[in-house]
Amino acid sequence: MDSLDENLIKLLRHDARRSISDLAGDLGVSRATVRARMERLERSGDIIGYTVILRTDAADQQSIRGIMMIDIEGHAADRVVRALGGLAEVSAIHTTNGRWDLVAELSAATLSDFDAVLRRIRLIPGITGSETNLLLATPRSTRARL
């Protein structure tokens, strides 16, 4: 991926509905070049789709969201990740290199549902500690909600 591809992706992230003519004008290249680059990025899997990004607060207005930092004993990471992946309330799992071994993004309809998810997660064998923070607002996000 070269700088033209990176600039094209930057423009598409900001507004994926822009016309190829507009993109070509901003990038200083022909429409055929933009079309070919987009097709190549799609074929290679760098671009997997185009979507609408909703204002996160509007999309998640009815749900409680949070992140849970998780400490794991020994070599239990794969087992814990599999267990977390089986929970519908877990939307993403990240490995980290800091104090915590994993960070899980969670959501539930109510605080009591959220609390129940936390209790289920804490019972997963291999988890030795955790810390959870509720997400109050998301002023900016570029992540598509699929």
N, CA, C and O of each residue as an XYZ file, in Angstrom:
584
protein
N       0.848     -1.169      0.000
C       0.000      0.000      0.000
C       0.899      1.240      0.000
O       1.760      1.397      0.866
N       0.688      2.098     -0.965
C       1.511      3.302     -1.054
C       0.746      4.514     -0.526
O      -0.368      4.375     -0.021
N       1.338      5.690     -0.640
C       0.728      6.900     -0.074
C      -0.582      7.259     -0.780
O      -1.484      7.810     -0.149
N      -0.701      6.961     -2.060
C      -1.957      7.227     -2.768
C      -3.081      6.367     -2.185
O      -4.184      6.858     -1.944
N      -2.793      5.081     -1.960
C      -3.782      4.200     -1.342
C      -4.162      4.709      0.046
O      -5.341      4.739      0.399
N      -3.171      5.107      0.825
C      -3.440      5.594      2.177
C      -4.298      6.855      2.151
O      -5.210      6.999      2.965
N      -4.016      7.769      1.225
C      -4.819      8.988      1.118
C      -6.233      8.679      0.631
O      -7.196      9.301      1.080
N      -6.359      7.730     -0.277
C      -7.676      7.312     -0.752
C      -8.485      6.734      0.403
O      -9.657      7.071      0.575
N      -7.869      5.873      1.185
C      -8.569      5.283      2.331
C      -8.960      6.352      3.346
O     -10.045      6.294      3.924
N      -8.082      7.325      3.563
C      -8.388      8.412      4.492
C      -9.638      9.170      4.029
O     -10.516      9.477      4.835
N      -9.712      9.469      2.725
C     -10.880     10.166      2.194
C     -12.136      9.308      2.299
O     -13.205      9.816      2.636
N     -12.018      8.020      2.014
C     -13.176      7.122      2.093
C     -13.646      6.945      3.534
O     -14.846      6.815      3.779
N     -12.721      6.939      4.486
C     -13.116      6.836      5.895
C     -13.922      8.046      6.320
O     -14.849      7.939      7.124
N     -13.566      9.185      5.781
C     -14.292     10.399      6.130
C     -15.670     10.420      5.475
O     -16.647     10.841      6.095
N     -15.752      9.964      4.216
C     -17.030      9.939      3.509
C     -16.960      8.915      2.381
O     -16.490      9.224      1.286
N     -17.422      7.707      2.647
C     -17.351      6.623      1.668
C     -18.352      6.787      0.532
O     -18.335      6.001     -0.415
N     -19.221      7.786      0.604
C     -20.210      8.010     -0.453
C     -19.743      9.017     -1.497
O     -20.479      9.324     -2.435
N     -18.544      9.526     -1.345
C     -18.043     10.507     -2.314
C     -17.912      9.873     -3.688
O     -17.618      8.685     -3.816
N     -18.132     10.674     -4.694
C     -18.023     10.161     -6.056
C     -16.556      9.927     -6.412
O     -15.651     10.533     -5.838
N     -16.356      9.046     -7.358
C     -15.004      8.771     -7.829
C     -14.396     10.037     -8.423
O     -13.194     10.268     -8.284
N     -15.204     10.854     -9.079
C     -14.706     12.118     -9.638
C     -14.183     13.042     -8.545
O     -13.120     13.646     -8.692
N     -14.936     13.153     -7.439
C     -14.493     13.990     -6.319
C     -13.210     13.455     -5.700
O     -12.290     14.214     -5.396
N     -13.158     12.145     -5.516
C     -11.950     11.535     -4.953
C     -10.752     11.780     -5.853
O      -9.671     12.129     -5.377
N     -10.945     11.598     -7.158
C      -9.861     11.803     -8.121
C      -9.362     13.242     -8.069
O      -8.156     13.487     -8.100
N     -10.289     14.191     -7.988
C      -9.908     15.599     -7.914
C      -9.081     15.914     -6.682
O      -8.069     16.610     -6.767
N      -9.514     15.397     -5.524
C      -8.774     15.638     -4.280
C      -7.411     14.967     -4.285
O      -6.458     15.484     -3.702
N      -7.314     13.804     -4.948
C      -6.048     13.067     -4.973
C      -5.131     13.502     -6.109
O      -3.948     13.163     -6.116
N      -5.670     14.250     -7.067
C      -4.855     14.710     -8.193
C      -4.528     13.604     -9.186
O      -3.469     13.618     -9.813
N      -5.439     12.647     -9.328
C      -5.250     11.552    -10.280
C      -6.528     11.387    -11.106
O      -7.532     12.050    -10.846
N      -6.480     10.513    -12.085
C      -7.651     10.288    -12.934
C      -8.701      9.433    -12.229
O      -8.410      8.732    -11.260
N      -9.940      9.511    -12.746
C     -11.006      8.662    -12.213
C     -10.670      7.188    -12.405
O     -10.966      6.366    -11.538
N     -10.052      6.849    -13.535
C      -9.683      5.456    -13.802
C      -8.681      4.952    -12.766
O      -8.745      3.798    -12.342
N      -7.760      5.819    -12.363
C      -6.785      5.433    -11.341
C      -7.481      5.161    -10.017
O      -7.187      4.164     -9.358
N      -8.409      6.044     -9.617
C      -9.136      5.848     -8.356
C      -9.946      4.566     -8.413
O      -9.925      3.778     -7.468
N     -10.659      4.347     -9.511
C     -11.478      3.141     -9.646
C     -10.600      1.883     -9.564
O     -10.948      0.923     -8.875
N      -9.472      1.894    -10.264
C      -8.572      0.737    -10.252
C      -8.003      0.497     -8.857
O      -7.892     -0.647     -8.417
N      -7.642      1.579     -8.163
C      -7.094      1.436     -6.813
C      -8.143      0.862     -5.861
O      -7.845     -0.020     -5.056
N      -9.369      1.368     -5.959
C     -10.435      0.872     -5.091
C     -10.710     -0.609     -5.361
O     -10.880     -1.390     -4.425
N     -10.753     -0.993     -6.629
C     -10.990     -2.395     -6.980
C      -9.862     -3.291     -6.453
O     -10.115     -4.382     -5.942
N      -8.615     -2.820     -6.582
C      -7.481     -3.603     -6.092
C      -7.524     -3.738     -4.569
O      -7.259     -4.814     -4.033
N      -7.856     -2.652     -3.873
C      -7.950     -2.696     -2.410
C      -9.086     -3.614     -1.950
O      -8.977     -4.269     -0.913
N     -10.163     -3.659     -2.716
C     -11.268     -4.569     -2.396
C     -10.858     -6.021     -2.640
O     -11.117     -6.886     -1.803
N     -10.219     -6.292     -3.781
C      -9.791     -7.660     -4.101
C      -8.775     -8.190     -3.088
O      -8.808     -9.367     -2.728
N      -7.875     -7.319     -2.631
C      -6.837     -7.748     -1.683
C      -7.377     -7.916     -0.269
O      -6.702     -8.474      0.596
N      -8.594     -7.432     -0.035
C      -9.175     -7.539      1.294
C      -8.840     -6.383      2.209
O      -9.257     -6.380      3.368
N      -8.088     -5.385      1.718
C      -7.814     -4.206      2.543
C      -9.097     -3.422      2.795
O      -9.309     -2.916      3.896
N      -9.951     -3.320      1.780
C     -11.287     -2.737      1.939
C     -12.251     -3.907      1.888
O     -12.332     -4.612      0.882
N     -12.984     -4.112      2.979
C     -13.919     -5.239      3.010
C     -15.363     -4.793      2.848
O     -16.259     -5.633      2.764
N     -15.608     -3.498      2.802
C     -16.962     -3.022      2.591
C     -17.090     -1.551      2.889
O     -16.161     -0.900      3.368
N     -18.257     -1.052      2.593
C     -18.597      0.350      2.831
C     -19.865      0.354      3.659
O     -20.777     -0.436      3.416
N     -19.921      1.245      4.637
C     -21.059      1.211      5.534
C     -21.363      2.609      6.046
O     -20.628      3.562      5.787
N     -22.440      2.703      6.761
C     -22.817      3.939      7.437
C     -22.305      3.850      8.861
O     -22.454      2.815      9.511
N     -21.707      4.915      9.351
C     -21.274      4.974     10.736
C     -22.249      5.878     11.471
O     -22.367      7.063     11.162
N     -22.937      5.314     12.435
C     -23.908      6.070     13.209
C     -23.231      6.778     14.365
O     -22.201      6.330     14.868
N     -23.816      7.878     14.777
C     -23.332      8.521     15.986
C     -23.515      7.502     17.099
O     -24.639      7.091     17.388
N     -22.436      7.098     17.714
C     -22.436      5.981     18.641
C     -23.451      6.161     19.760
O     -24.107      5.197     20.155
N     -23.590      7.365     20.274
C     -24.553      7.568     21.350
C     -25.970      7.256     20.895
O     -26.762      6.721     21.670
N     -26.301      7.580     19.656
C     -27.638      7.276     19.141
C     -27.801      5.782     18.945
O     -28.858      5.230     19.253
N     -26.780      5.124     18.442
C     -26.857      3.682     18.187
C     -26.926      2.889     19.476
O     -27.592      1.856     19.529
N     -26.245      3.356     20.523
C     -26.166      2.612     21.772
C     -26.953      3.257     22.904
O     -26.681      2.998     24.077
N     -27.921      4.091     22.563
C     -28.629      4.846     23.575
C     -29.287      3.937     24.607
O     -29.381      4.303     25.779
N     -29.735      2.778     24.197
C     -30.451      1.894     25.103
C     -29.560      0.845     25.753
O     -30.055      0.006     26.506
N     -28.260      0.872     25.481
C     -27.426     -0.172     26.069
C     -26.359      0.416     26.989
O     -25.937      1.563     26.846
N     -25.949     -0.407     27.925
C     -24.849     -0.073     28.833
C     -23.594     -0.635     28.186
O     -23.550     -1.815     27.838
N     -22.576      0.198     28.022
C     -21.336     -0.247     27.383
C     -20.185     -0.077     28.349
O     -20.206      0.799     29.213
N     -19.175     -0.927     28.196
C     -18.008     -0.816     29.052
C     -16.837     -1.595     28.502
O     -16.954     -2.347     27.535
N     -15.706     -1.391     29.147
C     -14.518     -2.183     28.821
C     -14.069     -2.872     30.099
O     -14.118     -2.308     31.192
N     -13.635     -4.100     29.923
C     -13.173     -4.898     31.056
C     -11.742     -5.310     30.783
O     -11.458     -5.992     29.798
N     -10.840     -4.891     31.662
C      -9.449     -5.305     31.578
C      -9.322     -6.590     32.383
O      -9.822     -6.682     33.505
N      -8.651     -7.581     31.806
C      -8.638     -8.921     32.390
C      -7.210     -9.418     32.565
O      -6.377     -9.298     31.667
N      -6.947     -9.980     33.747
C      -5.663    -10.606     34.059
C      -5.854    -12.114     33.966
O      -6.837    -12.655     34.472
N      -4.902    -12.793     33.312
C      -5.019    -14.234     33.079
C      -3.823    -14.945     33.687
O      -2.700    -14.441     33.656
N      -4.083    -16.135     34.247
C      -2.996    -16.927     34.816
C      -2.328    -17.765     33.729
O      -2.985    -18.285     32.827
N      -1.033    -17.880     33.838
C      -0.258    -18.793     32.994
C      -0.578    -18.761     31.517
O      -0.561    -17.708     30.880
N      -0.870    -19.932     30.987
C      -1.096    -20.096     29.550
C      -2.574    -20.278     29.226
O      -2.912    -21.023     28.306
N      -3.453    -19.617     29.959
C      -4.895    -19.805     29.785
C      -5.506    -18.845     28.773
O      -6.724    -18.841     28.599
N      -4.699    -18.034     28.105
C      -5.239    -16.989     27.232
C      -6.166    -17.533     26.157
O      -7.265    -17.007     25.979
N      -5.760    -18.564     25.439
C      -6.601    -19.098     24.359
C      -7.933    -19.606     24.900
O      -8.980    -19.368     24.297
N      -7.899    -20.296     26.024
C      -9.124    -20.827     26.632
C     -10.043    -19.681     27.061
O     -11.256    -19.756     26.862
N      -9.479    -18.627     27.647
C     -10.272    -17.487     28.091
C     -10.857    -16.752     26.891
O     -12.025    -16.363     26.916
N     -10.066    -16.558     25.843
C     -10.565    -15.881     24.643
C     -11.724    -16.666     24.037
O     -12.720    -16.070     23.626
N     -11.610    -18.001     23.973
C     -12.705    -18.830     23.442
C     -13.967    -18.673     24.292
O     -15.071    -18.558     23.760
N     -13.795    -18.671     25.607
C     -14.951    -18.527     26.501
C     -15.605    -17.159     26.337
O     -16.830    -17.057     26.273
N     -14.794    -16.115     26.270
C     -15.337    -14.768     26.075
C     -16.038    -14.642     24.724
O     -17.077    -13.993     24.611
N     -15.458    -15.271     23.701
C     -16.038    -15.216     22.360
C     -17.408    -15.855     22.283
O     -18.170    -15.572     21.358
N     -17.736    -16.711     23.236
C     -19.044    -17.348     23.259
C     -20.127    -16.511     23.921
O     -21.287    -16.923     23.956
N     -19.773    -15.351     24.442
C     -20.749    -14.485     25.107
C     -21.234    -13.411     24.142
O     -20.427    -12.660     23.593
N     -22.531    -13.333     23.933
C     -23.105    -12.349     23.005
C     -22.817    -10.913     23.433
O     -22.753    -10.013     22.596
N     -22.645    -10.700     24.730
C     -22.411     -9.339     25.246
C     -20.999     -8.840     24.984
O     -20.725     -7.655     25.173
N     -20.105     -9.708     24.556
C     -18.720     -9.324     24.273
C     -18.615     -8.995     22.785
O     -18.743     -9.878     21.936
N     -18.381     -7.718     22.477
C     -18.327     -7.300     21.068
C     -16.920     -7.333     20.492
O     -16.760     -7.425     19.275
N     -15.898     -7.261     21.336
C     -14.516     -7.310     20.862
C     -13.614     -7.767     22.000
O     -13.883     -7.516     23.174
N     -12.533     -8.445     21.616
C     -11.526     -8.892     22.585
C     -10.173     -8.457     22.035
O      -9.855     -8.722     20.876
N      -9.387     -7.795     22.859
C      -8.072     -7.309     22.445
C      -7.003     -7.888     23.363
O      -7.197     -7.936     24.578
N      -5.881     -8.327     22.805
C      -4.727     -8.669     23.630
C      -3.933     -7.388     23.833
O      -3.955     -6.498     22.984
N      -3.236     -7.295     24.953
C      -2.483     -6.081     25.255
C      -1.096     -6.436     25.773
O      -0.803     -7.598     26.054
N      -0.256     -5.428     25.893
C       1.094     -5.659     26.412
C       1.332     -4.950     27.733
O       2.465     -4.913     28.212
N       0.311     -4.395     28.324
C       0.477     -3.644     29.561
C       0.150     -4.463     30.788
O       0.396     -5.668     30.830
N      -0.397     -3.812     31.770
C      -0.745     -4.431     33.055
C      -1.735     -5.573     32.873
O      -1.659     -6.577     33.580
N      -2.667     -5.427     31.928
C      -3.726     -6.403     31.707
C      -3.399     -7.258     30.491
O      -2.751     -6.798     29.550
N      -3.853     -8.500     30.521
C      -3.607     -9.419     29.415
C      -4.611     -9.242     28.280
O      -4.254     -9.352     27.108
N      -5.859     -8.970     28.627
C      -6.919     -8.808     27.638
C      -7.762     -7.589     27.979
O      -7.855     -7.185     29.138
N      -8.375     -7.010     26.950
C      -9.394     -5.985     27.134
C     -10.605     -6.444     26.338
O     -10.503     -6.720     25.143
N     -11.759     -6.524     27.008
C     -12.994     -6.938     26.349
C     -13.959     -5.760     26.317
O     -14.138     -5.056     27.310
N     -14.576     -5.559     25.155
C     -15.619     -4.549     25.020
C     -16.952     -5.242     25.253
O     -17.248     -6.264     24.634
N     -17.755     -4.678     26.150
C     -19.001     -5.307     26.567
C     -20.185     -4.385     26.371
O     -20.041     -3.163     26.353
N     -21.363     -4.985     26.223
C     -22.592     -4.199     26.238
C     -23.731     -5.080     26.740
O     -23.731     -6.295     26.546
N     -24.697     -4.441     27.387
C     -25.879     -5.135     27.895
C     -27.024     -4.128     27.937
O     -26.801     -2.918     27.916
N     -28.232     -4.634     27.995
C     -29.406     -3.765     27.938
C     -29.570     -2.919     29.200
O     -29.965     -1.756     29.114
N     -29.274     -3.485     30.364
C     -29.476     -2.771     31.622
C     -28.249     -2.952     32.514
O     -27.393     -3.797     32.253
N     -28.183     -2.154     33.556
C     -27.076     -2.292     34.512
C     -27.090     -3.658     35.184
O     -26.029     -4.241     35.407
N     -28.258     -4.174     35.509
C     -28.290     -5.492     36.143
C     -27.852     -6.577     35.165
O     -27.203     -7.539     35.576
N     -28.188     -6.448     33.884
C     -27.684     -7.394     32.871
C     -26.168     -7.277     32.743
O     -25.465     -8.280     32.620
N     -25.677     -6.042     32.774
C     -24.234     -5.804     32.683
C     -23.529     -6.453     33.871
O     -22.488     -7.092     33.715
N     -24.103     -6.283     35.051
C     -23.530     -6.885     36.258
C     -23.511     -8.405     36.144
O     -22.541     -9.041     36.558
N     -24.557     -8.990     35.595
C     -24.618    -10.447     35.431
C     -23.527    -10.931     34.485
O     -22.925    -11.979     34.717
N     -23.265    -10.170     33.416
C     -22.196    -10.530     32.467
C     -20.846    -10.485     33.173
O     -20.024    -11.386     33.005
N     -20.618     -9.445     33.958
C     -19.354     -9.338     34.692
C     -19.164    -10.531     35.623
O     -18.066    -11.079     35.713
N     -20.225    -10.934     36.312
C     -20.116    -12.077     37.217
C     -19.815    -13.360     36.448
O     -19.011    -14.174     36.904
N     -20.447    -13.556     35.285
C     -20.168    -14.754     34.474
C     -18.725    -14.754     33.987
O     -18.062    -15.791     34.000
N     -18.240    -13.594     33.559
C     -16.868    -13.514     33.057
C     -15.870    -13.821     34.165
O     -14.900    -14.547     33.946
N     -16.101    -13.276     35.342
C     -15.168    -13.486     36.459
C     -15.081    -14.949     36.882
O     -14.121    -15.341     37.546
N     -16.067    -15.760     36.508
C     -16.067    -17.188     36.849
C     -15.357    -18.047     35.811
O     -15.202    -19.251     36.011
N     -14.926    -17.449     34.708
C     -14.231    -18.215     33.669
C     -12.890    -18.688     34.223
O     -12.101    -17.879     34.712
N     -12.628    -19.997     34.150
C     -11.346    -20.516     34.648
C     -10.166    -19.875     33.923
O     -10.152    -19.777     32.696
N      -9.182    -19.444     34.700
C      -7.999    -18.807     34.143
C      -7.963    -17.308     34.359
O      -6.901    -16.693     34.266
N      -9.121    -16.708     34.650
C      -9.155    -15.270     34.932
C      -8.826    -15.069     36.408
O      -9.494    -15.615     37.286
N      -7.782    -14.274     36.666
C      -7.347    -14.048     38.041
C      -7.693    -12.663     38.572
O      -7.622    -12.427     39.778
N      -8.065    -11.753     37.693
C      -8.417    -10.413     38.132
C      -9.009     -9.623     36.988
O      -8.838     -9.972     35.820
N      -9.716     -8.542     37.336
C     -10.302     -7.695     36.301
C     -10.591     -6.307     36.855
O     -10.643     -6.086     38.065
N     -10.774     -5.396     35.931
C     -11.201     -4.037     36.260
C     -12.115     -3.592     35.134
O     -11.789     -3.774     33.961
N     -13.254     -3.011     35.474
C     -14.238     -2.638     34.463
C     -14.542     -1.156     34.549
O     -14.659     -0.595     35.639
N     -14.669     -0.531     33.395
C     -15.057      0.874     33.304
C     -16.253      0.993     32.374
O     -16.262      0.408     31.291
N     -17.269      1.754     32.796
C     -18.410      2.023     31.929
C     -18.034      3.111     30.936
O     -17.309      4.049     31.269
N     -18.530      2.978     29.720
C     -18.321      4.009     28.705
C     -19.524      4.950     28.761
O     -20.661      4.526     28.553
N     -19.271      6.215     29.041
C     -20.355      7.174     29.197
C     -20.769      7.807     27.877
O     -21.961      7.952     27.607
N     -19.803      8.184     27.057
C     -20.093      8.816     25.770
C     -18.934      8.536     24.825
O     -17.814      8.264     25.257
N     -19.215      8.605     23.547
C     -18.183      8.423     22.529
C     -18.254      9.625     21.591
O     -18.995      9.604     20.609
N     -17.489     10.667     21.890
C     -17.544     11.873     21.068
C     -17.128     11.647     19.613
O     -17.588     12.366     18.726
N     -16.262     10.657     19.354
C     -15.835     10.396     17.991
C     -15.443      8.938     17.864
O     -14.759      8.385     18.725
N     -15.886      8.325     16.779
C     -15.526      6.966     16.468
C     -15.545      6.773     14.956
O     -16.437      7.279     14.275
N     -14.568      6.047     14.432
C     -14.573      5.735     13.011
C     -14.887      4.265     12.772
O     -14.841      3.786     11.639
N     -15.201      3.565     13.835
C     -15.481      2.133     13.702
C     -16.904      1.938     13.206
O     -17.850      2.496     13.763
N     -17.044      1.149     12.167
C     -18.364      0.823     11.644
C     -19.042     -0.177     12.577
O     -18.395     -1.080     13.107
N     -20.317     -0.012     12.768
C     -21.099     -0.927     13.596
C     -21.737     -1.940     12.658
O     -22.722     -1.627     11.990
N     -21.188     -3.149     12.598
C     -21.704     -4.169     11.673
C     -22.747     -5.021     12.330
O     -23.289     -5.929     11.700
